[in-house]
Amino acid sequence: MPAEFPVILFYKYVAIADPAAFVASQRDLCSALGLKGRVLIAMEGINGTLAGPRVAVDQYVAALRADERFVDIEIKESAGDAATFPRLMIKVRPEIVTLGARIPLTADLDNHLTPEEWKRTIEEDPDVVLVDVRNRYESAAGKFANAVACDIEHFRELPDYVERLSDLKDRKVLMYCTGGIRCEKASALFRSKGFTKVFQLHGGIVTYQEQFGNEHWLGECFVFDQRMTVRVDDAAVSIGECAHTGRTTTRFVNCLHDPCHVLFLLAEETERENKDTRLCPQCLAAGLTSSTADYKGSPARVG
């Protein structure tokens, strides 16, 4: 049954001549409908994720598709609740997903594989290599089996990191991300670096799992809202491990030390045993403790 409080994920690379004006109209529309979430708009397109009551979300989708630029926009949906997003944020950005490639890149639209083609290729081509272009903490929560996970904290680090994958340039590369938006730019980046056979999963993990669930997938799917991770069903094989103890967990926290604030996996049992594990391993190794770290309410913070 359709979710009563859906979360929608959508994007499209399309020319927007006046992003500021479009931001204003989108803000008025979302505010009137009581939606919360994040929408980024640039001259190259739109990237959004919103949540709200079913009637409001349906009205938003209808209004968006009434604009001829977005009549064919794909909407991915999952179940949420009133706490999924704390607020509404709609802004103009230079890019709808920040890659910062330092060279002009046009999103790749000609090398998509449908979920059916993706699954068949994995099963029939033993030489194919899967590349996860998401951030390291996303891959730590879940990924396709045997995928190469990029060791990056932010997508904007990919242009420098791609050189470390140069041994894959002549391999058949199948790249994926959550909903597809990062792959369209990452694919163009890889091709510009000499990768000759690059393909991307159309609709990303979300669309694949709608059709094939956990087949070839391990763990949970990281999402950028209060849910943090979602899973298709309880039969999923969990791969998330506590950064301090290796315990199985899907619980993400930010490092207690505000200047760091890195996101990492932390088991509840680990934190109960030692409150200092609320610091990431790097900060803990540097000698910080919950008493000396800099955070709101810290004994170390003056004023």
SVG drawing of the C-alpha trace seen along z (x, -y; Angstrom):
<svg xmlns="http://www.w3.org/2000/svg" viewBox="-5 -35 52 51">
<polyline fill="none" stroke="black" stroke-width="0.4" points="0.0,0.0 1.2,-3.6 2.9,-5.2 0.7,-7.7 3.7,-9.9 5.9,-9.4 9.5,-10.6 10.2,-11.4 13.6,-11.6 13.9,-13.3 16.3,-15.1 16.7,-16.1 19.5,-17.7 17.7,-20.4 18.4,-24.1 16.9,-26.5 17.5,-30.1 16.6,-31.8 17.4,-29.6 16.6,-32.3 13.1,-32.8 12.5,-29.1 13.7,-28.8 11.2,-31.4 8.3,-29.6 9.4,-26.2 9.6,-27.6 6.1,-29.1 4.7,-25.8 6.4,-23.6 5.5,-26.0 1.9,-26.1 1.7,-22.3 3.5,-21.9 6.4,-19.9 9.8,-19.5 13.1,-18.5 15.8,-19.8 15.7,-21.1 18.8,-22.3 18.4,-24.3 21.1,-25.3 21.3,-26.4 21.9,-22.7 18.7,-21.4 17.0,-20.3 17.8,-17.8 15.3,-17.3 14.0,-15.1 10.8,-16.0 8.4,-14.5 4.9,-15.2 1.3,-13.8 0.3,-11.8 -2.2,-14.4 0.4,-17.2 3.1,-15.1 0.8,-14.1 -0.1,-17.8 3.6,-18.7 4.4,-16.1 1.5,-17.1 2.5,-20.8 6.1,-19.9 5.2,-17.8 2.8,-20.5 6.0,-22.4 7.1,-21.2 10.7,-21.0 9.8,-18.3 6.9,-16.5 9.0,-13.3 10.8,-13.6 11.2,-10.3 10.0,-10.2 11.4,-7.6 9.3,-7.0 9.8,-5.4 8.0,-5.5 8.7,-8.2 7.1,-10.1 6.7,-13.7 10.2,-13.5 12.0,-12.5 13.1,-16.1 13.2,-18.8 12.7,-21.8 12.4,-23.0 15.5,-24.2 15.4,-25.3 18.6,-27.0 20.4,-28.0 23.7,-26.1 26.4,-26.1 25.8,-22.4 22.8,-20.2 25.3,-17.7 28.8,-19.1 31.5,-17.4 33.8,-20.4 35.6,-18.6 37.5,-21.8 36.7,-20.8 33.4,-21.3 31.3,-18.1 28.0,-17.3 25.9,-14.7 26.1,-11.3 22.7,-10.2 23.6,-7.5 25.1,-4.7 22.3,-3.7 21.5,-0.1 18.0,0.7 17.9,2.7 17.1,5.8 20.2,5.2 22.3,4.4 21.3,7.6 21.8,9.7 25.3,8.2 26.4,9.0 25.2,12.6 26.6,13.2 29.8,11.2 32.5,12.5 34.9,9.7 32.7,6.8 33.7,4.6 31.1,2.6 32.2,-0.8 30.3,-2.5 30.8,-6.3 29.0,-7.2 30.8,-8.4 32.7,-5.9 30.2,-5.9 27.4,-5.1 29.2,-2.1 30.0,-1.0 26.2,-0.7 25.5,1.3 26.7,2.0 26.5,4.4 28.4,7.6 32.1,7.3 31.8,3.6 34.8,1.4 33.9,-1.4 35.5,-4.8 37.4,-5.9 36.0,-9.5 34.3,-11.5 32.5,-13.8 31.6,-13.5 33.7,-16.5 36.8,-14.3 36.0,-11.9 37.9,-13.9 41.2,-13.4 40.4,-9.9 39.6,-8.5 43.3,-8.3 43.6,-5.5 41.2,-3.5 43.4,-3.8 43.9,0.0 40.2,0.3 40.4,-1.8 40.1,1.1 37.6,3.0 33.8,2.9 32.8,0.6 29.3,0.6 28.9,-2.4 26.1,-3.1 24.8,-5.6 21.6,-6.1 19.3,-7.5 21.4,-8.0 22.2,-11.7 25.9,-11.3 26.5,-8.7 25.6,-10.9 28.4,-13.3 30.8,-10.6 30.4,-8.7 31.3,-11.8 34.3,-12.3 35.5,-8.7 35.2,-8.9 37.2,-12.1 40.0,-10.3 40.2,-7.5 37.8,-4.9 36.5,-3.2 33.6,-1.1 31.5,-2.8 27.9,-2.1 25.5,-3.3 22.6,-1.9 19.5,-3.8 17.6,-5.1 20.3,-3.9 20.0,-1.6 16.5,-2.8 15.0,-1.8 17.0,1.5 15.7,2.5 12.1,1.7 12.4,4.5 14.9,6.9 15.1,6.3 18.3,7.6 19.5,9.7 23.3,9.0 22.9,6.4 24.4,6.5 23.3,4.3 21.2,1.2 20.9,-1.8 22.1,-5.1 19.7,-8.1 20.3,-11.7 17.5,-12.3 16.6,-11.5 16.2,-7.8 19.9,-7.5 19.4,-4.0 16.6,-2.0 16.4,1.7 14.1,3.6 13.3,6.4 14.4,8.0 16.3,10.7 19.0,8.2 22.5,9.2 23.9,6.5 27.5,5.4 27.7,2.2 30.3,2.5 31.0,0.3 34.1,-1.8 35.5,-1.1 34.6,2.5 33.5,4.1 30.1,5.0 27.3,5.2 25.3,2.0 23.4,-0.4 23.6,-3.3 25.3,-6.4 26.5,-9.3 28.6,-12.4 31.9,-12.7 31.4,-14.5 34.3,-16.9 32.6,-19.7 35.7,-20.7 35.7,-17.1 32.0,-16.1 32.7,-13.1 29.9,-10.6 30.7,-7.1 29.0,-3.8 28.8,-3.4 27.0,-0.5 24.9,-1.5 26.6,1.1 30.0,-0.4 28.9,-3.9 27.3,-2.5 30.6,-0.8 32.7,-3.9 31.3,-7.3 34.5,-8.5 33.7,-6.3 31.3,-9.0 34.5,-10.4 35.5,-9.0 38.6,-6.6 40.9,-9.4 39.9,-11.9 40.2,-9.2 43.6,-8.2 44.7,-11.9 44.0,-11.8 40.7,-13.6 38.1,-12.5 34.5,-13.5 35.9,-16.0 38.5,-17.6 36.6,-17.6 35.0,-20.8 31.2,-20.5 28.2,-22.3 28.1,-21.6 31.8,-20.3 33.8,-21.0 36.5,-22.1 34.5,-24.8 34.7,-28.2 31.6,-30.5"/>
</svg>
